[in-house]
Amino acid sequence: MTSSFIEDFIDRLAAVETGPGCNNFFDHTVPGNALRRRNLGIYLQEMLDRSPKVLLVGEAPGYRGMGITGVPFTNRTMFQGPANSFGLFGPGKGYVLPAKAAGVAAEPTATVMWEVLAELEFLPLLWSACPWHTHVPGQPLSNRTPTAAETALGTPFWQALSEEFSIKTLVAVGNVAHRSLQRSGLDVPKIRHPAHGGRSGFKRGLQELLGPFPLKTNALKPTP
């Protein structure tokens, strides 16, 4: 994976016309989105250095999480605090929060995600079936389950990441991601989404997939 791929990937992501009820927060026509494009580029570069071989595909960004930061399963506090146990998101990396983030509560799902990954000492690449914020039309500060058409728009992007990172195992996080991956002809494992009280189920699902392998590795045991 190269810097040119990352730039092209983000430009293609920003160019998608998502329609009403779906906010493309990378869109080049909105000046403030430049921060999110930059943040995503830094994240992908940081992950490139760590060579993950597992890709966790979630549902869609929330307005208090990636919708603000531009980085999957992150929130305001992660960018404001020290680096996490994997050395990600620390000061001096270049991540920048938009000014409007100051008054927004931190997305709880992102916190749960990284807590569990730290407990398992397991670092996968994170992405979403629909990488744009789906919301109730006319209510941008809401979250909505993406439609099949919206996840279909996102399919080329997780496919591109899987190829460029030489991903060995894809895991669907929740039903929406699982259906999206299945529609692409893939038979992949599904684990509980960490949102809405799903922490224990999410952790248990990852533990079962990790099996006897050392938890600090990026590998999952083979699936049937």
C-alpha positions, 0 to 999 in steps of 0.5 A: 500500500502506498501514499498514492493509493491512500490519496486516491482512495480518499479522493474517490471516497469524497467524490461519491454522491450519497444522496439525501439522508447520507452525509459524505463528510469527506466531500471536497465541496465543504471546506471543513471536510479537509480535516477529516480527509487528513485524519483518515490519511494519517490513520491509514498510514499509521495502520500501514506501519502495523500491517494488520491482516484482519479487517473488521467491517462495521455498519456506518459512522455515527455523527458523534464519532467518525462523522466528526473525526473522519476515522473509523470507530473514533471520537473526540476524546481519542484525538485529545488524549495520549496515544492508545495502547497501540500507539495510535492517535497520540499527540504530534501525529497531525490529527486535528479536530474541527472546532464544532467537536468541542461541544459534542459528547464522545461516541460510546461505541468507539470507546468500547471498540478500543477498550476491547481491542486493548484488552485482547491486545489485538489490532485489526484494520477498522472500516464500515460497510457504509463509510458515510453518515446515514441519518434521518432525512432533515435530522443530521444529528441522528443515526440511521441504519444504512440501506442495502443501496447505501452499503452497496455504494461502500462495497468498493472501498472495503474491497480496496482496503482488503486488497491493498492491505493484503487482508487475510480475514474479514469479519462482519461486525453486526448484521448490516455488515454481514449482509453487505459482505454476503451480497458480495459473495463472501462467507465471513464470520459475524460477531456482535456489534459493540453498540447498544450493550453489545460489549460482552458479546463483541468481546466474546465473538472476537475471543472465539475467532482468535482461538488458540493464537496469541491475542497480540497477533493480527491473525485469526484462526481459519474459518471453515 
